Amino acid sequence: LSYLRKLDDQKETVHNSITEQGAMTPEIAAALEKAKTLAEVEDIYRPYKPKRKTRASIARARGLEPLAARLLEQRPEDEPALLARQYITEEVPDTEAALAGARDILAEGFSDSANLRATLRSLYNATALVESKAAKKDTDSVYSGYYDYSEPAAKMAGHRILAVDRGEREGFLKVSVTVDAARAVRLLTERTVKNDSPSAEQVRAAAEDAYVRLIHPSLEREVRAGLTERACEGAISVFSKNLRQLLLQPPIKGKVALGLDPGYRMGCKTAVVDATGKVLDTAVVYPTFSKAKRAEAIETLRRLMDRYGVTHIALGNGTASRETEAMVCELLRQKHGAAYMIVSEAGASVYSASPLAAEEFPQYDVNLRSAVSIARRLQDPLAELVKIDPKAIGVGQYQHDVPEKQLDEALSGVVEDCVNAVGVDVNTASSALLCRVAGLSPARANAIVSFRSANGAFRTRRDLLAVPRLGAKTFEQAAGFLRIPDGDDPLDASAVHPEAYPVVLRILKKTGLDIKALIGNAAVLRSLHARDFVDEHFGIPTVTDILGELLKPGRDPRPEFRTAKFADGIKEMKDLQPGMVLEGVVTNVAAFGAFVDVGVHQDGLVHISQLSNKGFVKHPLDVVSVGDIVDVKV
C-alpha cells in the first residue's frame, strides 16, 4: 500500500514537472498512466529531469545538438568530419572535439531512453551476477566466504544479500554486478545503429560509451538497490512472522505463578504473582553457592508456594538455568501438584531497566522486576511482551541491516494485530497493552487506567465513554477489542461490537431466549441463517461472525499450552554427543534455518536442508514456527 501511494505521488510529481516545462504530450501522459513501477516512472522522467552539469549539457551549450541530431539520422552520403567543420568555434577547436561533443549528446539520449533502458533492465534482471572480492585480506573475518564469490542476482537469498552489503560497508568486500557486456552493447546497437555508414560508426561509438559510462553504472546501482530492498522486505517479513508466533504463545490463565530469574553471583531472583499479574511477594535465593544454601533456597520457595497457592513455576532460560532447574525438580518432588516451565528471557532485562518497569515497580530493583516479567510471561505472554520493544525480543534476522522505520512500522502492526485478535480485558490490562488496541493512543490508555484506579472496575463497555478524552469515535474504533469478562452484559465479554448489539437483539427475539441461554447454545445457533438478520448496516459476513462469536464467546485464538522437556544430564555444550535426539523449543526462524533451545545455553541451528526428510523446503517458516516443540538430532 505504501509503495502504491508512493507510485501515485511520483506519477503526479513527474506529470506536473514535465507539464511545467511545456513538454507534456498525450503519449507521455499515457505512458505515465500505464507505469506500474517507480523504475518505469523514473525512466519516463529521465529526459526531462533537471540535471547537474554533464558532458552532454556542456556540448549542448556549445551548439552541438544539431550535429548530434544529423549524425543520428545516419545518412549514407554524410561524412561526419565534413559535417563537424561548420561547428568549430573558440570552445570547439577542431572536428574531433565537435564529434566528441555530439557523441556525448547521443550517449546521454540513449541513456535517457525509457525503451532502451527497459530492454537492458530485462537483460540485467534475467542474467546479472553479483560478484564480491576481498577488499582486505582477513582469513578470520566472518566475510571470508565472500572473498571470491559469485551468484545470479535473481537467485540470491536475502541473508546473503544483507551479508554482502554489510561486508562492503565495513570495508571487507568489493561488490559488483556483471552481465555479458558484449550482449548488452549488441542489444543497444541493434536498436540505435541503422546501417554501415560513417555516421553510423559515430552512433555505434556513442552507444558503446552510453552503456559503459552511463547505463551500466545506473543499472548496477538499481540491481543492488532492488536486491537490498527485496532482502529487507524478506527479513522484516520473517521477523514479523516470528514475532506473531511468539506473541500468540498459549497463556496459563487464572493461576498463581512463581517467576525465577536464575543467576550465579547475584543469586536467583524470585517473584510470586497472582492470577491477575499482581506481585504478592519477592525473594532472592542462592542455590548454586553450596549444599546448605541450596537446601535453604528449596525451603524458601516451598514456603512461598504454600503461602500463596503457587501451581506453576516459570524458570528463565538464561545463566544458571539448568542448575536452578535441578533445584526446582528437587523442590517439586516435595511439592506435588505443581509444575514448572522454561520461559524465554529474551528482552526481560531490557524491560526491567525501562522507564515503564520503573513506573510499574518503583519499589523493586532491576533484577526482581525481571523475575516478575518471567512469571507474567508464563501467565500471558502477549500482555507482558507488548511492554518490550519488539526488536529486543530476539526473533529477528539481520535486523540492524534493515530500514529502522520500515521495521518499526511492520512490527508495531504485528503487535497491534495480535492484541486485537486476542482482545483485551479492560479491567486488568496495563496501559502498555491498552495502547496497542486500535484507536487507543498512549494518553487515552493512561486515562483508562487512571479512571479504573479512581472509580473501580468497568461494569459495561458503555462506562468507557465516561473516561476523559475518550469520545464516541475512539469508542467506536476500540470497543470491539475491549472485553469485560464479569460485567453486567455478557456480550461485553465477547468480540461482538456494541454497534452490532441490535443484531443480537433480533436474534434473541426470533429464538425467544435470553442472552445467557443463547450464548454457547450450539443447537439453536447452528439452526439459524445469517441472511435472516441482515439489514442495511450489517451484511452476511458480519452476521456470520456474530453467530460464530455467540457460539464461543471471547474464545482465545491462541493454541493450548505445551512445554518442552529438556533431557536430564544435558546442561552444557560438552554434554552433547553426535546422534543424540533431544526435545527442544524453536526460539527463532531465519531464512536459512531454525534455532532450537535444547537447554545448553546456546541455541542450535537446524539448517534449512535438514528441516524435513519429506522433500524440498522453500522457506523454514513453511514447516516450523517460533515456540514449536520439536525433536532434534545432534
Protein Blocks (a to p, Z undefined) as FASTA:
>chain_A
ZZmmmmmmmmmmmmmmmmmnopacfklmmmmmmpmbfklmmmmmmmmgccdddfklmmmm
nopmmmmmmmmnopakbcfklmmmmmgcfklmbfklmmmmmmmmmmmmmmmpmklmmmmm
mmmmmmpccddddfbdcfkbmklmmmpgcddfklmcfklmmmmmmmmmnopaccdddddf
klmmmmmmmmmpmblcfklmmmmmmmmmmmmmmmmmmmmmmmmmmmmmmmmmmmmmmmmm
mmmmmmmpccdehiacddddddfklopadddddfkopafbdcdddfklpmmlmmmmmmmm
mmmmmmnopabdcddfbehklmmmmmmmmmmmmmghiacddddfehklmmmmpmklmmmm
mmbcfklmmmmmmmmmmmmmmlmmmmpcfklnopaghklmpcfklmmmmmmmmmmmmmmm
nopafklpcfklmmmpghiafklmmmmmmmmmmnopafbfklmmmpghiafklmmmmmmm
pccfklmblklmmmbdfklmmmmmmmmmmnopafklmnoplklmmmpcfklmgcfkbcfk
lmmmmmmmmmmghiafbdcdddddddehiabfklpcghiacddddfbdcfkbccddehio
pacdddfklmpcnbccfbfklmocehiacdddZZ
